[in-house]
Amino acid sequence: MPDDSTPSVPAPSPPRPLPWWKPGGLGPPPAAGLVLPPPVDSAWPARLRRAAVWLFLVAVLLVLFRFDLALMRWRFLLFPREITGPLKQTLGSLREFGQVLVMIVAGVIAFRVDRRRGHVIAALVVAQLLGLLVCYPIKWTASRYRPTALIDEVARPRFDPGAGRDGAVGDGAEQAGRREISNAELLAGLSPADSWRVPAGPRSSAHESFPSGHSTAAFAFAAILAWFYPRLRGLFWFLAAGCALSRYLDAVHWPSDCLAGAMIGYACGWMALRPYLWLGPWSRPRAGTVENPRVPRGDAGVRPPG
């Protein structure tokens, strides 16, 4: 009796990822075929997890509003004067993550070595544009003193009127024996609400502290790069967090400004990678394409997830 059994064919092994230094080696393996994230999981457990994370971040933001002054006092206790030396250079380098020059360099590298160049560059640009559209109207509406502006315009005139700008003690007999009041001591006499009491009239960038635009740009930038180049996502998030930290250590933003900017930037990056959520159903990736590889093309009656 002939043997009708067919020999089993071993399953093909998954393709090995390319080395990171070769074109396309930083992204997912070619078999993944994933350019943009598939439609989000609409199941209630996934929604509840996302909502819980955002509620936690909002709660942390509200707590930071209460302790911004205390944290800035701690910063001035550590660095009473302007930060100098290697630390200043490091903070200056971190501050540029997500800015125009770094964006251009990233776009040129993606264009030269990544086959997904169109998606990468478009997502980077859209994320930054969304960040600008969200961040700056809030800055103009919710006016807030930057830390140094609060000290110079509110705290020093109130508690140290005899001193000049930046605490410089003037000459003269009336200044004899006067001790310069430090920035940390000046902040100790203020309340958290004082940073929001910007008087009516002409305003400048010194009154546009909330949220941090640099943090917004950095986290939007990191969100896009972390998706397209997952092997380096730890580095990207580290640089984005370093950019936000540099704004706090430079005393140009309160900690809550940096967290709010990070939240806005991450959300803008998330939206830029999922245009079908805000451009309408017509922008949803078609089944069987590299943007939505979960559903094979031609399976009638099967709807894409989400």
C-alpha positions, 0 to 999 in steps of 0.5 A: 500500500503506497504511503500517502503521507507527505513529508513535513516541510520544516517551517522557514526560520525567521529572517535574521535582522540586519546589522545596525550599521547596514541600511535598514538594520536599525528597524524591524526585520523585513518580514515584519513589513511594519511601517506604521503602527496598526490601528489601536486595540479598542478592547476595554482592557487596553483602553483602561490601561492607557487611561490609567497611565495618563491619569497617573501622569496628570496626577503627578503633574498636579503634584508638581504644580504644588512643589515646583518652587521647592524643587527650584529652590533645591536646584539653586541650593545645588547651583547658586550661580550659573552652571559652568564647565563641562556640565554646562556643555553637556546640558547645552548638547542635551538641549538641542535634541529635537531641535531644527539642526538635529532634525535635519541630520536625522532626516538626511540619515534616514533618507540615505540609509532607510528604505522607509525614508518617506514615512520616517521624514513625514512622521518627524515633520508631522509630530513637530507640527502637531507639537507646535500647534498644541504647545504654543497656544497654551504658552500664550494663554496660560502665561507663567513666569519662568523661574529667573523671571519670577525672581527678578520681577516678583521676588527680588522687588518684594523681598530685596528692593535695595539690590539690583538685578540678579542680586547685585548689591549697589554701592553707597552707605545704605548698602553697608553691611547688607547681605545678598539674599540668595535665589533660594531664599527669595523663592522661599517667600513665594507661593506656587500661585505667584508663578502664574500671576503675570500682570496684564500688558505686553508679555515676552518669552519670560512669561511663556514658561508653561509648557516647555517647548524644548521638552515637547519637541524632544519627546515628539522626536524620540517617539518617532525615532523609537518606533522606527528604530526600536533597538535604539529606543532607550537612547532616544528616550534618555536623550529626550529626558536629558533635554527636559532635565536640562531646561530645569537645571538651566532654571528656564522651566519649572519641573511641571513645565517639563513634564507637561511638555513631555506628555504633549510631545509623546502624544503628538508623536503617537498621533503622527504615527497613527494618522487614521485616528485624526485624518479620518477613516479614509487614511486607515491602512488597507488590509494586506499592506505594509502599514497593516499586515495583520489582515491578508488582502482578499479575506472578505468579511474580515475587518481590520482590528481597532 
